[in-house]
Amino acid sequence: MAVNPQLLSPNGMPVAFVSEMFVLARDGVEFQIDKIPGTHGGHIKAKGTIYLSNIRMVFVASKPVGNFAAFDMPLLYVHDEKFNQPIFYCNNISGLVEPVVPEGQHRALYSTHSFKILFKEGGCGTFVPLFFNLITSVRQYSQAAPEAVSHVDPLQASQTPVDEMMRHAYVDPNDPTRIFLQQPIPESQLRRRSYQPHSVEQSL
């Protein structure tokens, strides 16, 4: 994970990595995450948009909560994900995500985060299958053992073929998820090359 990844202004789209393909965007979700430094109790709850790519999920808040504006979760670092359908509450996806440890920092200084994505506006019949299919594919194309996931380069997930999955995606008319049939960010835009800070570079 990475707090406040770089975003393109003014639309709030995440700055893409080299070889990153955005799959979908889902507005009207509530995002919950714990262990955020500098916040009261470390727990954040915000409404906004989830972006899903072949590399990561990125939550972008519609209104920042303190210094928290966005949260980046590499798909290779997500685990124990679960789709929940409570009787008296909205459908949601919960799970854990390992931290992206800055270069030169010790892993023991960073805790695993617990997250939840709540679908408060409309259905989730498009988002949920795409999310689980994509994360399964990412793991199949990764050579890392589950216990070593936090030592794997998150950008390794870019090798996952998503074209075929997109062509056969089921679109739920009750789900306001936007599927990107064309990439929303032109190739001429800035592209990141690593998860380390200040890594925005021109694409080749």
JOHU-V215660 format. One record per backbone hydrogen bond with DSSP energy under -0.5 kcal/mol. CO is the residue of the C=O (numbers start at 1). NH is the residue of the N-H. If there is no record, write none. Layout:
CO_NH + CO_NH
//
This chain:
1_100 + 2_72 + 6_15 + 8_12 + 13_8 + 16_192 + 17_20 + 21_54 + 23_180 + 24_52 + 25_178 + 26_50 + 28_120 + 28_121 + 29_48 + 30_118 + 31_46 + 32_116 + 33_44 + 35_37 + 36_39 + 39_41 + 39_42 + 40_43 + 42_36 + 44_33 + 46_31 + 47_62 + 47_63 + 48_29 + 49_51 + 49_60 + 50_26 + 51_58 + 52_23 + 52_24 + 55_75 + 55_76 + 56_53 + 57_73 + 58_51 + 59_71 + 60_49 + 64_66 + 65_68 + 67_69 + 68_65 + 69_61 + 70_4 + 71_59 + 72_2 + 73_57 + 74_77 + 74_78 + 75_78 + 77_98 + 79_96 + 82_84 + 82_94 + 84_92 + 86_89 + 91_119 + 92_84 + 93_117 + 94_82 + 95_115 + 96_79 + 97_113 + 99_101 + 102_105 + 106_109 + 107_110 + 113_97 + 114_34 + 115_95 + 116_32 + 116_118 + 117_93 + 118_30 + 118_120 + 124_128 + 126_130 + 127_131 + 128_132 + 129_133 + 130_134 + 131_135 + 132_136 + 133_137 + 134_138 + 135_139 + 136_140 + 137_141 + 138_142 + 139_142 + 145_148 + 146_149 + 148_151 + 149_152 + 153_156 + 154_157 + 155_158 + 156_159 + 157_160 + 160_162 + 162_166 + 163_167 + 164_168 + 166_169 + 170_172 + 171_173 + 172_175 + 174_123 + 174_176 + 177_179 + 178_25 + 179_181 + 184_186 + 186_189 + 189_203 + 191_201 + 192_18 + 199_193 + 201_191
//
